[in-house]
């Protein structure tokens, strides 16, 4: 029988590790982050967010967050891209590619296509000398010391950092676009969010 106190401690330890990982990335934000946000803000097409595995799930969430906050974005599954979906990428689009190792073959091949297609490529990776980083126009460093779990191989802190950085980008873009609560409500006409915003305005 496992000790319940150990279970709680594992949960607390994981959350604390994730908080420290986000804080470490926060201190590293600088020119590259500014360049990435400004490039995304200036994009005349769409933001194409791509990844594989857990990074792919995070990429999908980032694309959804951008779309819901006024920035045109779409998720591109890196494996599906190599079987015809590369056609989604138009010349005016900016590609944001997520891969912690920067070596994921499918993601690197999407990056190679983006380069030959004339697209700007933003890489979100922990390895700034990786194949993905070498192909990128802008690199967002997501390095962490470890995954902070018992096995230290299960993607936890790495995906948390990716998710948080995606939210930071969305927040900066909202600021540049003067995206407010009313605009957010217009994009969410069928749910609780619009009702909550309207209730606040009518008080």
C-alpha positions as protocol buffer text, in pm:
chain_id: "A"
residue {
  index: 1
  type: UNK
  ca { x: 0 y: 0 z: 0 }
}
residue {
  index: 2
  type: UNK
  ca { x: 145 y: 333 z: -109 }
}
residue {
  index: 3
  type: UNK
  ca { x: 167 y: 608 z: 148 }
}
residue {
  index: 4
  type: UNK
  ca { x: -96 y: 877 z: 62 }
}
residue {
  index: 5
  type: UNK
  ca { x: 143 y: 1145 z: 187 }
}
residue {
  index: 6
  type: UNK
  ca { x: 395 y: 1038 z: -76 }
}
residue {
  index: 7
  type: UNK
  ca { x: 131 y: 1080 z: -346 }
}
residue {
  index: 8
  type: UNK
  ca { x: 59 y: 1435 z: -234 }
}
residue {
  index: 9
  type: UNK
  ca { x: 429 y: 1510 z: -214 }
}
residue {
  index: 10
  type: UNK
  ca { x: 486 y: 1387 z: -568 }
}
residue {
  index: 11
  type: UNK
  ca { x: 207 y: 1614 z: -688 }
}
residue {
  index: 12
  type: UNK
  ca { x: 345 y: 1914 z: -503 }
}
residue {
  index: 13
  type: UNK
  ca { x: 697 y: 1842 z: -623 }
}
residue {
  index: 14
  type: UNK
  ca { x: 586 y: 1822 z: -985 }
}
residue {
  index: 15
  type: UNK
  ca { x: 393 y: 2150 z: -962 }
}
residue {
  index: 16
  type: UNK
  ca { x: 685 y: 2322 z: -791 }
}
residue {
  index: 17
  type: UNK
  ca { x: 925 y: 2195 z: -1058 }
}
residue {
  index: 18
  type: UNK
  ca { x: 699 y: 2323 z: -1333 }
}
residue {
  index: 19
  type: UNK
  ca { x: 679 y: 2665 z: -1168 }
}
residue {
  index: 20
  type: UNK
  ca { x: 1059 y: 2682 z: -1147 }
}
residue {
  index: 21
  type: UNK
  ca { x: 1094 y: 2576 z: -1511 }
}
residue {
  index: 22
  type: UNK
  ca { x: 859 y: 2852 z: -1627 }
}
residue {
  index: 23
  type: UNK
  ca { x: 1045 y: 3104 z: -1411 }
}
residue {
  index: 24
  type: UNK
  ca { x: 1379 y: 3004 z: -1564 }
}
residue {
  index: 25
  type: UNK
  ca { x: 1248 y: 3058 z: -1916 }
}
residue {
  index: 26
  type: UNK
  ca { x: 1089 y: 3386 z: -1810 }
}
residue {
  index: 27
  type: UNK
  ca { x: 1428 y: 3524 z: -1709 }
}
residue {
  index: 28
  type: UNK
  ca { x: 1568 y: 3436 z: -2054 }
}
residue {
  index: 29
  type: UNK
  ca { x: 1307 y: 3624 z: -2255 }
}
residue {
  index: 30
  type: UNK
  ca { x: 1462 y: 3902 z: -2456 }
}
residue {
  index: 31
  type: UNK
  ca { x: 1532 y: 4009 z: -2813 }
}
residue {
  index: 32
  type: UNK
  ca { x: 1441 y: 3675 z: -2970 }
}
residue {
  index: 33
  type: UNK
  ca { x: 1098 y: 3687 z: -2805 }
}
residue {
  index: 34
  type: UNK
  ca { x: 1044 y: 4043 z: -2925 }
}
residue {
  index: 35
  type: UNK
  ca { x: 1151 y: 3947 z: -3278 }
}
residue {
  index: 36
  type: UNK
  ca { x: 916 y: 3648 z: -3279 }
}
residue {
  index: 37
  type: UNK
  ca { x: 616 y: 3845 z: -3155 }
}
residue {
  index: 38
  type: UNK
  ca { x: 677 y: 4130 z: -3399 }
}
residue {
  index: 39
  type: UNK
  ca { x: 714 y: 3885 z: -3688 }
}
residue {
  index: 40
  type: UNK
  ca { x: 389 y: 3715 z: -3596 }
}
residue {
  index: 41
  type: UNK
  ca { x: 213 y: 4048 z: -3558 }
}
residue {
  index: 42
  type: UNK
  ca { x: 335 y: 4160 z: -3902 }
}
residue {
  index: 43
  type: UNK
  ca { x: 236 y: 3832 z: -4068 }
}
residue {
  index: 44
  type: UNK
  ca { x: 5 y: 3896 z: -4364 }
}
residue {
  index: 45
  type: UNK
  ca { x: -102 y: 3533 z: -4384 }
}
residue {
  index: 46
  type: UNK
  ca { x: -158 y: 3280 z: -4109 }
}
residue {
  index: 47
  type: UNK
  ca { x: 57 y: 3140 z: -3831 }
}
residue {
  index: 48
  type: UNK
  ca { x: 122 y: 2773 z: -3908 }
}
residue {
  index: 49
  type: UNK
  ca { x: 202 y: 2594 z: -3581 }
}
residue {
  index: 50
  type: UNK
  ca { x: 349 y: 2246 z: -3621 }
}
residue {
  index: 51
  type: UNK
  ca { x: 488 y: 1966 z: -3407 }
}
residue {
  index: 52
  type: UNK
  ca { x: 485 y: 1594 z: -3333 }
}
residue {
  index: 53
  type: UNK
  ca { x: 396 y: 1388 z: -3028 }
}
residue {
  index: 54
  type: UNK
  ca { x: 349 y: 1587 z: -2707 }
}
residue {
  index: 55
  type: UNK
  ca { x: 491 y: 1896 z: -2876 }
}
residue {
  index: 56
  type: UNK
  ca { x: 227 y: 1847 z: -3143 }
}
residue {
  index: 57
  type: UNK
  ca { x: -48 y: 1856 z: -2881 }
}
residue {
  index: 58
  type: UNK
  ca { x: 99 y: 2179 z: -2743 }
}
residue {
  index: 59
  type: UNK
  ca { x: 125 y: 2323 z: -3094 }
}
residue {
  index: 60
  type: UNK
  ca { x: -244 y: 2253 z: -3149 }
}
residue {
  index: 61
  type: UNK
  ca { x: -329 y: 2434 z: -2826 }
}
residue {
  index: 62
  type: UNK
  ca { x: -112 y: 2733 z: -2919 }
}
residue {
  index: 63
  type: UNK
  ca { x: -282 y: 2759 z: -3257 }
}
residue {
  index: 64
  type: UNK
  ca { x: -624 y: 2744 z: -3087 }
}
residue {
  index: 65
  type: UNK
  ca { x: -527 y: 3014 z: -2837 }
}
residue {
  index: 66
  type: UNK
  ca { x: -398 y: 3243 z: -3111 }
}
residue {
  index: 67
  type: UNK
  ca { x: -711 y: 3192 z: -3318 }
}
residue {
  index: 68
  type: UNK
  ca { x: -940 y: 3265 z: -3026 }
}
residue {
  index: 69
  type: UNK
  ca { x: -754 y: 3587 z: -2945 }
}
residue {
  index: 70
  type: UNK
  ca { x: -762 y: 3749 z: -3287 }
}
residue {
  index: 71
  type: UNK
  ca { x: -454 y: 3605 z: -3460 }
}
residue {
  index: 72
  type: UNK
  ca { x: -515 y: 3382 z: -3760 }
}
residue {
  index: 73
  type: UNK
  ca { x: -347 y: 3050 z: -3690 }
}
residue {
  index: 74
  type: UNK
  ca { x: -379 y: 2685 z: -3782 }
}
residue {
  index: 75
  type: UNK
  ca { x: -225 y: 2364 z: -3652 }
}
residue {
  index: 76
  type: UNK
  ca { x: -34 y: 2148 z: -3901 }
}
residue {
  index: 77
  type: UNK
  ca { x: 44 y: 1791 z: -3797 }
}
residue {
  index: 78
  type: UNK
  ca { x: 404 y: 1740 z: -3903 }
}
residue {
  index: 79
  type: UNK
  ca { x: 352 y: 1379 z: -4018 }
}
residue {
  index: 80
  type: UNK
  ca { x: 39 y: 1464 z: -4218 }
}
residue {
  index: 81
  type: UNK
  ca { x: 228 y: 1754 z: -4370 }
}
residue {
  index: 82
  type: UNK
  ca { x: 468 y: 1512 z: -4537 }
}
residue {
  index: 83
  type: UNK
  ca { x: 175 y: 1336 z: -4702 }
}
residue {
  index: 84
  type: UNK
  ca { x: 16 y: 1630 z: -4878 }
}
residue {
  index: 85
  type: UNK
  ca { x: -73 y: 1882 z: -4607 }
}
residue {
  index: 86
  type: UNK
  ca { x: 234 y: 2095 z: -4681 }
}
residue {
  index: 87
  type: UNK
  ca { x: 1 y: 2264 z: -4928 }
}
residue {
  index: 88
  type: UNK
  ca { x: -155 y: 2442 z: -4629 }
}
residue {
  index: 89
  type: UNK
  ca { x: 153 y: 2664 z: -4605 }
}
residue {
  index: 90
  type: UNK
  ca { x: 113 y: 2975 z: -4820 }
}
residue {
  index: 91
  type: UNK
  ca { x: 395 y: 3219 z: -4907 }
}
residue {
  index: 92
  type: UNK
  ca { x: 272 y: 3489 z: -4666 }
}
residue {
  index: 93
  type: UNK
  ca { x: 245 y: 3253 z: -4368 }
}
residue {
  index: 94
  type: UNK
  ca { x: 486 y: 3232 z: -4075 }
}
residue {
  index: 95
  type: UNK
  ca { x: 572 y: 2882 z: -3955 }
}
residue {
  index: 96
  type: UNK
  ca { x: 624 y: 2813 z: -3586 }
}
residue {
  index: 97
  type: UNK
  ca { x: 777 y: 2470 z: -3529 }
}
residue {
  index: 98
  type: UNK
  ca { x: 791 y: 2298 z: -3188 }
}
residue {
  index: 99
  type: UNK
  ca { x: 1043 y: 2026 z: -3105 }
}
residue {
  index: 100
  type: UNK
  ca { x: 1219 y: 2005 z: -2771 }
}
residue {
  index: 101
  type: UNK
  ca { x: 1515 y: 1815 z: -2917 }
}
residue {
  index: 102
  type: UNK
  ca { x: 1507 y: 2005 z: -3244 }
}
residue {
  index: 103
  type: UNK
  ca { x: 1576 y: 1674 z: -3416 }
}
residue {
  index: 104
  type: UNK
  ca { x: 1226 y: 1539 z: -3482 }
}
residue {
  index: 105
  type: UNK
  ca { x: 1254 y: 1430 z: -3845 }
}
residue {
  index: 106
  type: UNK
  ca { x: 904 y: 1524 z: -3952 }
}
residue {
  index: 107
  type: UNK
  ca { x: 929 y: 1870 z: -3797 }
}
residue {
  index: 108
  type: UNK
  ca { x: 1271 y: 1932 z: -3952 }
}
residue {
  index: 109
  type: UNK
  ca { x: 1138 y: 1834 z: -4294 }
}
residue {
  index: 110
  type: UNK
  ca { x: 847 y: 2076 z: -4256 }
}
residue {
  index: 111
  type: UNK
  ca { x: 1103 y: 2341 z: -4163 }
}
residue {
  index: 112
  type: UNK
  ca { x: 1304 y: 2263 z: -4475 }
}
residue {
  index: 113
  type: UNK
  ca { x: 995 y: 2305 z: -4688 }
}
residue {
  index: 114
  type: UNK
  ca { x: 914 y: 2636 z: -4520 }
}
residue {
  index: 115
  type: UNK
  ca { x: 1260 y: 2767 z: -4602 }
}
residue {
  index: 116
  type: UNK
  ca { x: 1237 y: 2670 z: -4969 }
}
residue {
  index: 117
  type: UNK
  ca { x: 885 y: 2817 z: -4978 }
}
residue {
  index: 118
  type: UNK
  ca { x: 1017 y: 3151 z: -4855 }
}
residue {
  index: 119
  type: UNK
  ca { x: 843 y: 3144 z: -4518 }
}
residue {
  index: 120
  type: UNK
  ca { x: 980 y: 3285 z: -4195 }
}
residue {
  index: 121
  type: UNK
  ca { x: 1048 y: 3002 z: -3951 }
}
residue {
  index: 122
  type: UNK
  ca { x: 1027 y: 3039 z: -3573 }
}
residue {
  index: 123
  type: UNK
  ca { x: 1165 y: 2741 z: -3383 }
}
residue {
  index: 124
  type: UNK
  ca { x: 1061 y: 2665 z: -3027 }
}
residue {
  index: 125
  type: UNK
  ca { x: 1332 y: 2426 z: -2910 }
}
residue {
  index: 126
  type: UNK
  ca { x: 1569 y: 2351 z: -2624 }
}
residue {
  index: 127
  type: UNK
  ca { x: 1861 y: 2273 z: -2852 }
}
residue {
  index: 128
  type: UNK
  ca { x: 1983 y: 2592 z: -3016 }
}
residue {
  index: 129
  type: UNK
  ca { x: 2234 y: 2407 z: -3237 }
}
residue {
  index: 130
  type: UNK
  ca { x: 1990 y: 2137 z: -3350 }
}
residue {
  index: 131
  type: UNK
  ca { x: 1886 y: 2076 z: -3714 }
}
residue {
  index: 132
  type: UNK
  ca { x: 1562 y: 2266 z: -3651 }
}
residue {
  index: 133
  type: UNK
  ca { x: 1738 y: 2560 z: -3491 }
}
residue {
  index: 134
  type: UNK
  ca { x: 1992 y: 2577 z: -3772 }
}
residue {
  index: 135
  type: UNK
  ca { x: 1708 y: 2626 z: -4019 }
}
residue {
  index: 136
  type: UNK
  ca { x: 1518 y: 2880 z: -3813 }
}
residue {
  index: 137
  type: UNK
  ca { x: 1494 y: 3253 z: -3865 }
}
residue {
  index: 138
  type: UNK
  ca { x: 1423 y: 3304 z: -3495 }
}
residue {
  index: 139
  type: UNK
  ca { x: 1490 y: 3063 z: -3206 }
}
residue {
  index: 140
  type: UNK
  ca { x: 1288 y: 3059 z: -2885 }
}
residue {
  index: 141
  type: UNK
  ca { x: 1494 y: 2871 z: -2627 }
}
residue {
  index: 142
  type: UNK
  ca { x: 1288 y: 2629 z: -2412 }
}
residue {
  index: 143
  type: UNK
  ca { x: 1579 y: 2458 z: -2240 }
}
residue {
  index: 144
  type: UNK
  ca { x: 1521 y: 2300 z: -1897 }
}
residue {
  index: 145
  type: UNK
  ca { x: 1765 y: 2107 z: -1680 }
}
residue {
  index: 146
  type: UNK
  ca { x: 1541 y: 1800 z: -1647 }
}
residue {
  index: 147
  type: UNK
  ca { x: 1180 y: 1687 z: -1671 }
}
residue {
  index: 148
  type: UNK
  ca { x: 1136 y: 1693 z: -1293 }
}
residue {
  index: 149
  type: UNK
  ca { x: 965 y: 1355 z: -1272 }
}
residue {
  index: 150
  type: UNK
  ca { x: 1062 y: 1021 z: -1122 }
}
residue {
  index: 151
  type: UNK
  ca { x: 1169 y: 885 z: -1460 }
}
residue {
  index: 152
  type: UNK
  ca { x: 1303 y: 1217 z: -1592 }
}
residue {
  index: 153
  type: UNK
  ca { x: 1204 y: 1112 z: -1944 }
}
residue {
  index: 154
  type: UNK
  ca { x: 830 y: 1174 z: -1950 }
}
residue {
  index: 155
  type: UNK
  ca { x: 760 y: 1512 z: -2117 }
}
residue {
  index: 156
  type: UNK
  ca { x: 625 y: 1727 z: -1835 }
}
residue {
  index: 157
  type: UNK
  ca { x: 832 y: 2037 z: -1764 }
}
residue {
  index: 158
  type: UNK
  ca { x: 929 y: 2066 z: -2131 }
}
residue {
  index: 159
  type: UNK
  ca { x: 568 y: 2075 z: -2250 }
}
residue {
  index: 160
  type: UNK
  ca { x: 467 y: 2305 z: -1965 }
}
residue {
  index: 161
  type: UNK
  ca { x: 733 y: 2552 z: -2077 }
}
residue {
  index: 162
  type: UNK
  ca { x: 616 y: 2529 z: -2439 }
}
residue {
  index: 163
  type: UNK
  ca { x: 257 y: 2589 z: -2336 }
}
residue {
  index: 164
  type: UNK
  ca { x: 348 y: 2886 z: -2117 }
}
residue {
  index: 165
  type: UNK
  ca { x: 564 y: 3042 z: -2388 }
}
residue {
  index: 166
  type: UNK
  ca { x: 277 y: 3004 z: -2634 }
}
residue {
  index: 167
  type: UNK
  ca { x: 50 y: 3186 z: -2389 }
}
residue {
  index: 168
  type: UNK
  ca { x: 311 y: 3459 z: -2349 }
}
residue {
  index: 169
  type: UNK
  ca { x: 319 y: 3506 z: -2726 }
}
residue {
  index: 170
  type: UNK
  ca { x: -59 y: 3522 z: -2742 }
}
residue {
  index: 171
  type: UNK
  ca { x: -67 y: 3780 z: -2463 }
}
residue {
  index: 172
  type: UNK
  ca { x: 189 y: 3999 z: -2637 }
}
residue {
  index: 173
  type: UNK
  ca { x: 0 y: 3979 z: -2966 }
}
residue {
  index: 174
  type: UNK
  ca { x: -324 y: 4074 z: -2792 }
}
residue {
  index: 175
  type: UNK
  ca { x: -146 y: 4380 z: -2653 }
}
residue {
  index: 176
  type: UNK
  ca { x: -14 y: 4484 z: -2994 }
}
residue {
  index: 177
  type: UNK
  ca { x: -354 y: 4436 z: -3155 }
}
residue {
  index: 178
  type: UNK
  ca { x: -552 y: 4607 z: -2876 }
}
residue {
  index: 179
  type: UNK
  ca { x: -758 y: 4290 z: -2851 }
}
residue {
  index: 180
  type: UNK
  ca { x: -1007 y: 4347 z: -2570 }
}
residue {
  index: 181
  type: UNK
  ca { x: -1285 y: 4160 z: -2389 }
}
residue {
  index: 182
  type: UNK
  ca { x: -1549 y: 4269 z: -2640 }
}
residue {
  index: 183
  type: UNK
  ca { x: -1344 y: 4131 z: -2927 }
}
residue {
  index: 184
  type: UNK
  ca { x: -1293 y: 3808 z: -2734 }
}
residue {
  index: 185
  type: UNK
  ca { x: -1667 y: 3780 z: -2671 }
}
residue {
  index: 186
  type: UNK
  ca { x: -1743 y: 3823 z: -3042 }
}
residue {
  index: 187
  type: UNK
  ca { x: -1532 y: 3515 z: -3114 }
}
residue {
  index: 188
  type: UNK
  ca { x: -1712 y: 3314 z: -2844 }
}
residue {
  index: 189
  type: UNK
  ca { x: -2083 y: 3376 z: -2913 }
}
residue {
  index: 190
  type: UNK
  ca { x: -2203 y: 3036 z: -2802 }
}
residue {
  index: 191
  type: UNK
  ca { x: -2062 y: 2986 z: -2459 }
}
residue {
  index: 192
  type: UNK
  ca { x: -2014 y: 3088 z: -2100 }
}
residue {
  index: 193
  type: UNK
  ca { x: -1733 y: 3333 z: -2177 }
}
residue {
  index: 194
  type: UNK
  ca { x: -1953 y: 3574 z: -2373 }
}
residue {
  index: 195
  type: UNK
  ca { x: -2225 y: 3562 z: -2108 }
}
residue {
  index: 196
  type: UNK
  ca { x: -1970 y: 3638 z: -1834 }
}
residue {
  index: 197
  type: UNK
  ca { x: -1825 y: 3934 z: -2024 }
}
residue {
  index: 198
  type: UNK
  ca { x: -2172 y: 4074 z: -2098 }
}
residue {
  index: 199
  type: UNK
  ca { x: -2274 y: 4034 z: -1736 }
}
residue {
  index: 200
  type: UNK
  ca { x: -1970 y: 4233 z: -1622 }
}
residue {
  index: 201
  type: UNK
  ca { x: -2041 y: 4512 z: -1872 }
}
residue {
  index: 202
  type: UNK
  ca { x: -2407 y: 4536 z: -1768 }
}
residue {
  index: 203
  type: UNK
  ca { x: -2333 y: 4570 z: -1396 }
}
